[in-house]
Amino acid sequence: MSPYRFMRTMILLVVIFPNTISVPCSEEKNKNEALHRDGIISVLDFGAKGDAQSDDTTAIQNAIDAAVKSGGIVRVPPGKFLVAGSLTIKPGVALTGVHEAPMAIAPLIGSIILATGGRGDESAPALFEMGHSSTVKGLTVWYPEQKPTDIVPYPWTFHLQGFDNTVENVTLINSYNGIRVGPENNVRHRIRSVYGCVLRRGLFVDFCTDIGRVENVQFHCHWWSDAATGGSWDPVFKYMSENLEAFVFGRTDWEYVTNNFVFPAKIGYRFIQTENGACNGQFTGIGADACQIAVQVDAIQPMGLLITGGQFVSFIGERPVELIVSPTCNGSVRLVNCAFWGPAIHNAIIEGTGFVSLSDCYFSNWKEGTDDKPLVVVKSGRIQIHNSSFATAQPSVELGEGVQHAIIAGNNGIRGVRVINHTKRAIIERNEEFVELQ
């Protein structure tokens, strides 16, 4: 066909069938232009409203799906974006709000995600499902249908799997379940500067086989105590202290955990055995206050758990204890330069068949009616306590008959160091002499 006849035919088609020939509309053109603008696109370009009324799930997901083609930043501008479903953050995509750091409890401004999906179903997809090389940062997440006096289960806010995913500068107003890493295989997660209120579980890590990092995370009932978000201190404090397991670690190899804190909690830090295994890692500058149990070690890898510079306070429930090493633990647990205090029954109860070392630590307990309760009770396993201070007058250490070996050396106390010894395999030396009251 000659060029002349071709052009005449096309003109006739347009005249006779005008709706059958399409050209890019201005909306599609704007979207395509947005994709190439410095690798940054806005959810507004894909129809998100941010008016707290319209469901923006599909619009935000469409923006993510568009960005995955070459990788890039999906920007969530200031507004309240209702997400009634789940968002899948795809490889190379960073879903990014405007917050450069975690936010205070009020005012509720900036990039806000209002999450309503999965109410009553913990097993439903997470609000953010994250795979390889995905990032969520700079957002506040609020569950507006959750009520402090009638708390309902929700799925996880974040679920991470795969390689190299990041959650950073996020504020959680009232997540029921906060951040889950695994149980699918994952490596090198980065969880940094996450602050807020979590109700049942804060962070759960499992099946990380290459050096995850958790830095500067704080869970506190304070973030759901403001009337603007329907919060209330007393019922939230009560629920967290009765239910929250704040930081839980299953299988993770070489986990680095730095500068983290929880108030209040049923259990502050818990180490467990899953079908994938147990944890080994370094935990530095961690704290837990207003707990039933601040640290509970049910299982740990043989090379073990290293805690440095921890501060632990338990006073919730009938039998608060700062440190429990369970009968099921057969790995190595080592704490250096840690402080245990508060009105607890004991500072530590230690069992199992592994090694436990307490070095350069501070122990005290001012709970009434505990004058005869040893600060540290060791029922079994192998224990070393040295260069530590016992700042209240209860017996310092009790060694049970099941203790395989003990070294208690170089310690001092407010009235000296008193060791109640029921084992035949103990070295007790160079401690400050215990002084009986006159």
Secondary structure as GFF3:
##gff-version 3
##sequence-region A 1 438
A	DSSP	alpha_helix	3	16	.	.	.	ID=ss1
A	DSSP	three_ten_helix	18	20	.	.	.	ID=ss2
A	DSSP	alpha_helix	26	35	.	.	.	ID=ss3
A	DSSP	beta_strand	40	42	.	.	.	ID=ss4
A	DSSP	three_ten_helix	43	46	.	.	.	ID=ss5
A	DSSP	beta_strand	51	55	.	.	.	ID=ss6
A	DSSP	alpha_helix	57	67	.	.	.	ID=ss7
A	DSSP	beta_strand	72	75	.	.	.	ID=ss8
A	DSSP	beta_strand	79	83	.	.	.	ID=ss9
A	DSSP	beta_strand	87	89	.	.	.	ID=ss10
A	DSSP	beta_strand	93	96	.	.	.	ID=ss11
A	DSSP	beta_strand	111	115	.	.	.	ID=ss12
A	DSSP	beta_strand	128	130	.	.	.	ID=ss13
A	DSSP	beta_strand	135	137	.	.	.	ID=ss14
A	DSSP	beta_strand	140	142	.	.	.	ID=ss15
A	DSSP	beta_strand	156	163	.	.	.	ID=ss16
A	DSSP	beta_strand	166	187	.	.	.	ID=ss17
A	DSSP	beta_strand	190	205	.	.	.	ID=ss18
A	DSSP	beta_strand	213	220	.	.	.	ID=ss19
A	DSSP	three_ten_helix	221	224	.	.	.	ID=ss20
A	DSSP	three_ten_helix	227	229	.	.	.	ID=ss21
A	DSSP	alpha_helix	233	243	.	.	.	ID=ss22
A	DSSP	beta_strand	245	249	.	.	.	ID=ss23
A	DSSP	beta_strand	252	263	.	.	.	ID=ss24
A	DSSP	beta_strand	265	271	.	.	.	ID=ss25
A	DSSP	beta_strand	279	297	.	.	.	ID=ss26
A	DSSP	beta_strand	305	308	.	.	.	ID=ss27
A	DSSP	beta_strand	311	314	.	.	.	ID=ss28
A	DSSP	beta_strand	321	325	.	.	.	ID=ss29
A	DSSP	beta_strand	332	336	.	.	.	ID=ss30
A	DSSP	beta_strand	339	341	.	.	.	ID=ss31
A	DSSP	beta_strand	346	350	.	.	.	ID=ss32
A	DSSP	beta_strand	355	359	.	.	.	ID=ss33
A	DSSP	beta_strand	362	363	.	.	.	ID=ss34
A	DSSP	beta_strand	376	386	.	.	.	ID=ss35
A	DSSP	beta_strand	389	390	.	.	.	ID=ss36
A	DSSP	beta_strand	397	409	.	.	.	ID=ss37
A	DSSP	beta_strand	412	413	.	.	.	ID=ss38
A	DSSP	beta_strand	419	421	.	.	.	ID=ss39
A	DSSP	beta_strand	426	429	.	.	.	ID=ss40
###
